[in-house]
Every structure is written in C-alpha cells, then in structure tokens.
Amino acid sequence: MPVRMPVRRTAAAALAVLALTATAACGKSGSPTAGAPSTGYTVRTDVKLDGSATFAAAKARGKLVIGAKADQPGLGFEDITANTRNGFDIEIARMVAADLGFPESQIEWRTIDSANRETALAGGQIDYYVGTYSINDKRKTQVSFAGPYYLAGQDLLVRKDNTDITGPESTKGRRVCTVTGSTSVDAIRTYGAEVTTFGSYSQCVDKLITKDVDAVTTDDAILKGYAAQNPGELRVVGKPFTTEKYGVGLNKDDKVLRAAVDDALKAHEDSGDWKAAYDRTLGTAGSAAPQPPALERY
C-alpha cells in the first residue's frame, strides 16, 4: 500500500519538535533532530566474550550491526540528510556498543520493522536490537532479552477535538491504528476496537490526521513524541493500560552476550549516562527521568 508523506507541521510545531522529537516519517530532507546526540561513551578495550557466536562474528567483520527504529520521535529516529540516528533507544544502543568495544565508527545501523525483529535476530542479520521492544514470554520462545532498560505503558493518541475517546474502554467499534507485529494489537482488540495495522507508526499518525482512523495506540513514550510534533492537532489521552518493559533483543542462544549487555546497561545506569541520555531526549518534554527498572537476568 502507498505511504503518505510525513505529517504536516506548523512553525510552532517545528520548534516543539526541536525540544523533543524529529519528524515522524522517513527522515526527509530538512527534518529537525530528536534531542542532542551523545558526546560519546568510553569504549572498552580488549573485550573478550568466550562462547558468544554473535560477538565473534562482529569482531571478525570489524563492526556491530544494530537493529533500530527510524521513525519514532525522541526514541529512534533517522535523519537521512545528516546521516545520523538519535533518540533514547539509539543512546542505549551506543552505550552497549561502547562496552562491547565498538566505537560509533564501527556501528552499522539497520532499520527493522516490528514484524521482522525476531526473524532478523534469529537469522543473524543483526547483532542486537534496540527499538521499543517489549519483553514478553511469547517473544522469549524466539529471541532473548537483556534489560529491561525502560518502562512504558500503552496509551491512545487522538485528534485534539476528540472528546469521545477517554481510554481503552471507549474504543469499542472505533477504528484504531497500530503497527503490525506489536504487542499493542492484541491489547487494544480486547476492548472491541476495529484494528488497522501498518508497517510504521508514522503511517498511523497520517491516517489519524486525515480522519481515516479514530486513534493510534502504542506505548505512551512514542505517542508523546507525535503529539509534540502536532500540538494543535493531536493529544495523548493519558490513560496507560499496560506495562511495557523495553529490552535489548538478542539471539536466543547467546547467553554470554546477553549477560554482557545486562552488565553494560547496569554500568551506564550507575554512571549517570542513562539519566543524561533520557534528559537529552525524552526528558526534554518536561518529564523528569524515572528510576531505571531493575534488570531481569535469566
């Protein structure tokens, strides 16, 4: 199906974007970025992970291949013109890379849609994935997770003049859009919504603005970015109805790498890097940095 151009913005909205987000679609020319990029993390030297096939392959090729999102304001966004990636998830991925001994110059980013994450990890197309990837038992049958590194909650994005949708209970019979392969699909269907899915959230936002759907649903952290882009048109309902634990996705069989990534997350939380990254990205919307969630090692 065709993809519409990114959602429109006024000059005022563009200023709001600079405070929190980047353009929601495909990183078109001239798009502002989502928060300041990192100033760099200390890259460890002589890292050895005996027994990790993924790490051995990355060392042999001389680079890490990291899967990420490209259209999520404040979290994972690609500015094609500047050839940069930015957002909180991108910073988490950089922290982990540095602790594995890979500087920014040795990272290859690959944009992977939600529906293809498990396949990309299981098939070795990427070394790890950081992109609003909720940990759950079903996914653990195909991949493994380090973390969680952030807690979010599923919410609803609606047009600003919509007063009928006040929470998930009021979506029965309403057209609600989300992304193919996300946990949001089943969660909102339990409330009787008529679910439409696309490959990216930006497509859902476009459909919301053109009134082809009544709401967009996914994690509140993602929706706040799109609302900030369109302050005169969209708003977040503010009634989270799930708990989403964001984790770093890994090959299911690589326990050695999983332990190393958990160690990296803990080290950067303790050093203050985690909070600094949050403050530069999601925190610019005005919300104070929460406490990082406890790691769930297994």
C-alpha positions, 0 to 999 in steps of 0.5 A, a space after each residue: 500500500 502507498 505511504 503518505 508523506 510525513 505529517 504536516 507541521 506548523 512553525 510552532 510545531 517545528 520548534 516543539 519538535 526541536 525540544 523533543 522529537 524529529 519528524 515522524 516519517 522517513 527522515 526527509 530532507 530538512 527534518 529537525 533532530 530528536 534531542 542532542 546526540 551523545 558526546 560519546 561513551 568510553 569504549 572498552 578495550 580488549 573485550 573478550 566474550 568466550 562462547 558468544 557466536 554473535 560477538 565473534 562474528 562482529 569482531 571478525 567483520 570489524 563492526 556491530 550491526 544494530 537493529 533500530 527504529 527510524 521513525 519514532 520521535 525522541 526514541 529512534 529516529 533517522 535523519 537521512 540528510 545528516 546521516 545520523 540516528 538519535 533518540 533514547 533507544 539509539 543512546 542505549 544502543 551506543 552505550 552497549 556498543 561502547 562496552 562491547 568495544 565498538 566505537 560509533 565508527 564501527 556501528 552499522 545501523 539497520 532499520 527493522 520493522 516490528 514484524 521482522 525483529 525476531 526473524 532478523 535476530 534469529 537469522 543473524 542479520 543483526 547483532 542486537 536490537 534496540 527499538 521499543 521492544 517489549 519483553 514478553 514470554 511469547 517473544 522469549 520462545 524466539 529471541 532473548 532479552 537483556 534489560 529491561 532498560 525502560 518502562 512504558 505503558 500503552 496509551 491512545 493518541 487522538 485528534 485534539 477535538 476528540 472528546 469521545 475517546 477517554 481510554 481503552 474502554 471507549 474504543 469499542 467499534 472505533 477504528 484504531 491504528 497500530 503497527 503490525 507485529 506489536 504487542 499493542 494489537 492484541 491489547 487494544 482488540 480486547 476492548 472491541 476496537 476495529 484494528 488497522 495495522 501498518 508497517 510504521 507508526 508514522 503511517 498511523 499518525 497520517 491516517 489519524 490526521 486525515 480522519 481515516 482512523 479514530 486513534 493510534 495506540 502504542 506505548 505512551 513514550 512514542 505517542 508523546 513524541 507525535 503529539 509534540 510534533 502536532 500540538 494543535 492537532 493531536 493529544 495523548 489521552 493519558 490513560 496507560 493500560 499496560 506495562 511495557 518493559 523495553 529490552 535489548 533483543 538478542 539471539 536466543 542462544 547467546 547467553 554470554 552476550 546477553 549477560 554482557 549487555 545486562 552488565 553494560 546497561 547496569 554500568 551506564 545506569 550507575 554512571 549517570 549516562 542513562 539519566 543524561 541520555 533520557 534528559 537529552 531526549 525524552 526528558 526534554 518534554 518536561 518529564 523528569 527521568 524515572 528510576 531505571 527498572 531493575 534488570 531481569 537476568 535469566 
